[in-house]
Every structure is written in structure tokens, then in C-alpha cells.
Amino acid sequence: MTTILAIGKFIHKERKKQKLSLAKLSTKAFGNPYRASAIGEIEKANMPDVTFQTIDKLLIALGYSLKDLFLAN
């Protein structure tokens, strides 16, 4: 499994576990719902050029850190 796929699956799994829509996660991470479609693409590993800053914001919104992500895999 590629790293971007593992990251996407982790974000998707945690978002679903917390019962957050893409728009709600976008609002928590970025302050608005307008990045919801981009989050969906990250979850499906269709955005290979995603930055660590974006991943970090999503993880923090879900209650995790980059360290947690790598320890989970």
C-alpha cells in the first residue's frame, strides 16, 4: 500500500468513526466547508500532491498528529 493511500484510508476511517461529513471535517480543519471535495480526493488517494500541512490540519481536526498516523501503520 502506498503512503498516500494509507493516509487517505486512515482519514476516511477516522472521519466515519467520528460521524463527520466531509463538509464538517473541512470546517473543523480549515474553517470553512469548501475543501470537502478535496478531502474526498485525499481519502481516495486521488490527490498525490497533497502537502504535509494539509494532512496535519486534517489529523489535528480528527484529534491526531502526524506521529499518531505513522505509529498506526
Residue pairs with C-beta under 8 A, 6 or more apart in sequence:
1 9
2 45
4 45
4 47
4 48
4 50
5 45
6 73
7 42
7 45
7 50
7 55
7 69
8 42
8 43
8 44
8 45
9 43
10 69
10 72
10 73
11 39
11 42
11 43
11 55
11 58
11 59
11 62
12 43
14 62
14 63
14 64
15 22
15 25
15 39
15 43
15 62
18 62
18 63
20 28
20 62
21 36
22 36
22 37
22 39
22 40
23 33
23 36
24 33
25 36
25 39
25 58
25 61
25 62
26 32
26 33
26 34
26 35
26 36
26 38
26 39
27 33
28 61
29 35
29 39
29 57
29 58
29 60
29 61
30 57
38 47
39 58
41 47
42 50
42 54
42 55
42 58
52 66
55 66
55 69
56 65
56 66
59 65
59 66
59 68
59 69
